[in-house]
């Protein structure tokens, strides 16, 4: 099962990054491959939403439950769609220097083994593009901050 863990220091507050990640309705505005979101229910602590994603002529819809723990944690659990399993977590920790450490983890498994083999080949590249889209969106919303660069450490296992 493909899995990816990453921590990035960013020049924003945990609250800002929480707001960005928890605002699922805005994902089609900046995330590659996300063409639409339909929110089924939304409270301060939990959301259920359908996401439509498309890539090279393939369009799929899946439903997830988003658990929101302001200001430091967002967890996404897969409910229904073309996957067998999808789980991702975001943790936001104050870095003690006015910024935030963003811990991101995702793992997934397709029902179809062929799709999983194909996805595994582009998994890291797609994740880097997605994480970069969140960073770009943060800079657009909150400014570039004092540290214009970010470093990353990544671990990936397929």
SULGI-V754802 format. One record per backbone hydrogen bond with DSSP energy under -1.0 kcal/mol. CO is the residue of the C=O (numbers start at 1). NH is the residue of the N-H. If there is no record, write none. Layout:
co	nh
CO	NH
CO	NH
This chain:
co	nh
2	108
3	157
4	106
5	155
6	104
7	153
8	102
10	100
13	17
14	18
15	19
16	20
17	21
18	22
22	24
23	26
24	27
26	29
27	30
27	31
31	34
33	54
36	52
38	50
41	48
45	68
46	43
47	66
48	40
48	41
49	64
50	38
51	62
52	35
52	36
53	60
55	58
58	55
60	53
62	51
63	79
63	80
64	49
65	77
66	47
67	75
69	72
69	73
72	92
73	69
74	90
75	67
76	88
77	65
80	63
82	111
85	109
86	78
87	107
88	76
89	105
90	74
91	103
93	101
99	95
100	10
101	93
102	8
103	91
104	6
105	89
106	4
107	87
109	84
109	85
112	116
113	117
114	118
115	119
116	120
117	121
119	123
122	126
123	127
124	128
125	129
126	130
127	131
128	132
129	133
130	134
131	135
132	136
133	137
134	138
135	139
136	140
137	141
138	142
139	143
153	7
155	5
157	3
